[in-house]
Amino acid sequence: MILQSDKYNSSPVPQDFIWVAEYPDGTHLSEFDFETKKENSFYRIDRNRLFRFGLIGHGQKIYFERDGVFNVSGRRLQFLYEVDGKTLPLNGDFKYDTNDIITYKDAESSGLMSSFEGDGRLSNKITQYNLGYKTTIKVEGITFNFKPIIRLPFNQPAIFSLWLVSDKKLDGKLVIVSNGTTVFETKAPLEPNVGGELNWIIQ
């Protein structure tokens, strides 16, 4: 498994991070082939067989498993919602469908225009890589729509953007667990079918 191997830690091309999709039989599809450097289409990923999906670059591996649990440079991150004395998992269950995977790049263009006709040079620069998924979870009679995305901005700390919607009014709290230890919790009341978003700087 390439995302758990020490052999591949860097992008094979002049791009900070590349995505990698892994399958249960040990095969994988990467944005750029590690040997030939040939580019592969995101739409070639077999979501029905997908077991692990993530980013590789700068000696780091950031990915999530089929059960939705993130691994960020060796830290397993789980998300929970606590309400009425119950702890409801938002990831960590193989029954969850995380096939709706997300990855994209933020970029900006800069340059000087040499004339009003539009002559000149523009350069594009990737400013942030994003990785995550969206899923629907049914637990304890509650339906959640959950979308966690990790954002990797250039020269800034990584941020988790957690978007959550419930079909019921809830007065609970969102809890983040790293390697089995609670590292963050906050009040997170939810109105029916109204999305709430939290941005958490990974520490």
N, C-alpha and C positions, 0 to 999 in steps of 0.2 A: 504494500500500500504506500503510494508515493507521498501522501500527506502525513504519514507517520514514520517515514524513512528519514535517516540522517543524510542520505545521498544527495537529495535535491533540496536546496535551501534558497536558491536565487533564481530569478527570471533568466531564461536563456536568451532573451532579446533586450534591447535598450528600453525597457519599460519596467517601472518599479515593481509591479505585481502582475501576475497572471492568474487566471482562474484555473482550477483543476476539478474535474468530476471523477469520482471513483465508484467502481462497481463491486459487488460482493465477490466476483471471481478473481479479483486482483487486478483487472484491467482498468484503464483510465483514459480520459480524454482531457487534454490540456489546451488552453487558448493558443499556445504555441508549442509545437513538438520540441521536447528537450534535446533531441538529436538533430533533426532536420531543420528546426526553427520554422517549419511550415505552420501557417495560421489555420486554426479550426473554427468553425462557426459555432456560436452559442446554441444554435437551434439543432445541432447534431447531438446534443446531450440526450441520452435515453433516460427520461425522468421516471419511467416505470421501474428501472433497475437501479436508480441512483441510491448509493449508500452513504456517500460523504461528499461534501462540496465546499471548496474554500479557495483561498488565495495563498500564493507562495511569492516571497520576495524579501530581500534585505535580511536573509537569515531567519525569517519568521514564517510561521505557518498558522493561518487563521482560518478555521473551518467549522462547519456544523455537521453533526451526524444525522442519520435518518430520523432519529427521535427528536431532533431539534435542539439538542444540547450543543452549545458553542464551545470550541477549544481555542483559546487565545493565548498563543505562546506557552502552552502547557497548562493553562488554567481552564478548568471546566466550569462554565457559567450556566446556571439554571435560573429560571424566572418563575416566581410563584405569586398567587394572589390570595391573601388571607382575608376572610370575611366570616363573621358569625362563628368564630372559633374553629373554622375549617381552613385547611391549607390546600389550595387548588393549584396543581401544577400547570404551568403554561407551556412547558416543554419537558422532555425527558421520558416520553411514553411512545413506544413504537407503534401505537395505534394512530398516532397523529399523522396527518398528511402534510409533509414538507416538500412536496414535489413542485410547488409553485415557488421556484427559487428566483432570487434577485441578485444581480450584480450589474453595476454600471460605473462609469467614470464621470466625474465633474471636470470640465476643462474650461480654459479661458484663452482668448485670442488677443494678441497684442502686436503692434507694429506701427509704422509710419506710412501715411499716404503721401506719395510724391506729387500727385496732381488731383484735380477735381474729377478726372476721368476714372479714377480708381486705381491708377498704377501705384505700385508699392509692394511691400512685403509684409505678410502677416505670419506670425508664428503661433502655433497651438501648444498649450502646456496643460498636462493633467494636474489638477490641484487636489483631487480627492478620489479615493477608491471606496466603493460601497459593496457590502455583501450581506445577504440575509434571505428571508423567505416570508411568505404570508400563509396563514393556515386558519382553519376553523376548529375550535375545540369545544366539545360538549362534555361537561363534567358537573355532577351534582345538580342536574336540572338547569344548568346555566349554559348558554352558548356564547363563547368568546370568539371574536375575530382578532387575531394577534399577528402583528408584523414587527419583528425585531430586525434592525439593520445596524451593522457596525460600520462606522464611517472612519476612514483613515485619511485625514487631511495632511497635506504636505507640511512638515516641520511643526506639527501640533499634536497634542495628545489624541488618542483614539477615543471615539464617542459611540455609545450605544444609543440609538433612537428606538424607543419602544412605543409602539402604537397599539392601543387596546380598545375594543368596543365590546359591550355586553348587551344582551337582549333584556336585561333586568336592571332595575335600580339597585346599586350596591354601594355600601359605605365601608369599604375595606382598604387594604394597603398593598402596595406592590413591594415584593421582596426579591433581592438579588443574592444568589448564593454562589460563592466561588470555592471550588474544591471542598464542598461540604460545609463551609462556614459562611454565615450571613455577613455580607459586606456592606449592604445598603438596604434601607427600607424607608418608605414614605407613604403618607396618606394618599389614597388614590380613589376618591369617590367617583362612581360612574352613573351616568344617566342612560336610560334605555336607548340604544342605537345612536349614541353620540360618542364620537371618538375622543380619547384622551391620549396625549403624547408626553413622554418623559425622555429627556436627554441626560444620559449619565456618562460622565467622564471616567474612563477606566483607569483605576489607580492601582 
